[in-house]
């Protein structure tokens, strides 16, 4: 029993270190992009401490932007909660996918821990893990990425209007570049993934301009496109059972 405990601790420790390593580029990207978020938080009247706490408790760029916008408009608590829920609704899909990937023997507390760090980029590196997801991999990634995101927000508030608007706008590109770095390697190896990425870009571009769907919020459009494209991909290109068994083995 003692040997099994040591093996598990060693495995968890290794997973944490790997997650921390993979979370470094994400955290650096978060720190830069959070400057722009800090400016939005400053406009909403938040001080650096409030901005830090808002970012450490809600790791969601789009949701926080939306939340700060309605705070600046002096919206009610209910309106703030609803707009944040809508903007972050895509995380429900990510959490559902991760719930199937975590080892069933892990406790509910660990599932809450993984859910706390659900972001687009951390989700991307989690899904690339073979077999069951070790929660300590997520903790490692979040241990660096989350404080960097929160610190960037606080420093952005302090910098505020001292930074030229063009520089602040340019910083927002960093997150997209980082996300491309996550999806390009597997796309280069698999033509199906490459085609799906291309179709996703085209569908997202079209959805923002079509008469009816363009009136929906960006978060809602993302959810619809994710469900439709994921369902079509699963039907047209099912994952071979042998590969699934090999991955989980």
N, C-alpha and C positions, 0 to 999 in steps of 0.2 A: 504493500500500500504506500509506503514511504517513497519507494523508487518511482511509482506511478505519479505521485505528487510532484517529485522533482522533475520528471520528464515533462509534465504539463506546464510547470512554472517556466522551464527552460524554453518550451515551445511558445508560451505566451510572451516571454521576454524577447525572443527572437522576432516574433510577429510585431511587437511594439517598435523595435528598432527599425524593422523594414518599413513600417508605416511612417515613422518619424522621418526616415530618409526620403520616402516618396512624397511626404507632405512639405518638404522644404521648398521645392519650386512653386507649389501651390500657395504656400504662405507668403513667399516673396511677391508673387503676383497679386495676392490679396492686399498686401500692405500698400502697394502702389495704387491699385484701383480704389482702395478705401479712402484715399485723399478726396476724390470726387464725392464720395458718400458723406465725408465729413463736412464738405461745403454745404451740401443739402441739409445736413443736420444743423449746421450753424444758422442757416436761413430759417429753420423751424424753431430756433431759439434754444437749442440744447447746448449745454456746456460740455467741455471735454470728458468729464467723468460720466455724465449722462449718455454721451455718445458712445463711450467705451462700454458701458453696461448694456446699452441697446444692442450693440453689435455682438457682444459675448453671449447674450441670451437669445439672439435671433440671427443665426448665420444665414442670411438671405439677402443678397444685394437688391434684387428687384422688389422684394417685399419691404425692405427697409426704405428704399427710395419712395415707394408708394406710401408707406407709413409716415415718413417725414413730410411728404407733400401735403397729406391731409392734416397733419399736426399743424403745419404752417398755416393751413386754411381754417384753423380752430374747429376742426371736426370733433364730433362726440367720440367717446370711448368705443361705442358700438360701431360707428363708422370706421374707426381705425382698425378694429378687430376684423370687420368684414373685408375691407380692402386688403388687409394683410393676408387673410385666409385665401382670397381669390388669387392674389399674386403668387402665393406659395403652394397653390393646390397641386402643382406638378410633383411636389415632394411626396404626395400620397402614393403616386405610382412608383416612385423610386423606393419608398419604404416597403411597399408590397413586394417588390422584386427582391429586396434585401432580406425580407422575412423568410423567404424560401431558400436563401443562400446560407443563412446562419445555421450552425450545427444545432439540431433540435435539442441536444443535451444542455445547451447554454441556458442560463436562467433568464427570467423576464427582466431582471435588472440590467443584464448585459444588452438585451434588446432595446431597452430605453436608452442605454448609453450610446449604442450605434445610431439610434434615431436622432439623438441630439446633434450629431455631426453630419447629418445628411445635407450635402450641398451638391451642386452639379459636378464639380471637379473631384471631390472625395468619392462620390458615387461612381464616377468613371474609373478611378483606380481600384475601387472595391470590386467592381464587376470583372476586372481583368485578373483577379486572383483565382487560381485553380482550386477546385474543390470547395469545401465549406469555408466561409469567411470567419476568420478569427477576430472577435471583437477587439482584441488588443492591437490589431493592425489599424483599425479605425481610430482607437485611442491615440496611437502614435502619430497618425497623420493629423488628427485634430489638436494634439498637444502643441504642435508648431503653428498650424494654419489658423486656428481660432484666435489665439492671442495676437497674431500678426494682423488679422483682419480688424480686431477691436482696437489695437494700437494705431493702425493706420487711420481709422475713423477719428479717434481722439486727436491725433496730430493734424489731420485735415481740418478739424474744427479750429484748432489753434492757428493754423496757417491762414485759413479763411480767405479773405479778400486780398491777402498779401501776395498770393500767387496769381499770375496772369490767367485769364479765362481759357486761353488757347492751350496752356500747359495742362490745366485741370482736365479739359476735354480729351487731350491726347492720352492721358493716363488711363482712361476708360477702355482703350483698345487693348491694353495688356491682358485682360481677362479672356478676351476672345482669342488672342494669339496663344495663350496657354491652353485653352480648350482644344484648339486645332492640333497642338502638339500631342494631345492625348489620343485623338481619333485618327490621325494620319498614319502612325505605324501599323495598326491592325488593318487599315484600309489598303495599305500597300501590299499586304500579304494575302488578302482575301478579296477577290473581285466582287463577290456578293456584297460585302460590307462597303466597298468603294461605291458600288451602284446605289446602295441604300442611302449612303451619305449624300450623294449627288441628288437623288430624288428628294431627300429631306430638305436640302437647301432650296431646291426649286419649288417644292410645296410650300415652304415657309414664305418664300418671296411672293408666290401667287396668293397665299392666304391673306397677306397684308394688303392686297389690292382688290380682291374679289368683292363684289357689292355687299353681300350679306355677312360673310365671315370676317371681313375687315372691320366691321363695327364691334366685334367682340374684343374683349381685353386681350392683351398679348399672352397673359397666363392661360386664359381659356383656349386660345388658339393653339398654344403649345400642347395642352392636354389632348385636344382633339386630334392633332397631327400625330402625337405620340401613340395614342391608342390605335388609330387607323393604320399607320405605317407599321407599327409593331405587330399588329394582327395579320396584316398582309404578308409581312416577312416571315412570320411563324407558319402561315399556311403554305406559302410558296417555297420557302427554303427551311424546312424543319431541321432541327439539329439531330444528327444521327445518334441513335441510342448507344452505339458502341463508344462514341466520343464522350457522351455524357457519363457513362460508367467509368471511363478512363479518367475523366477530370475529377470525378468525385472519389475515385480510388486513391 
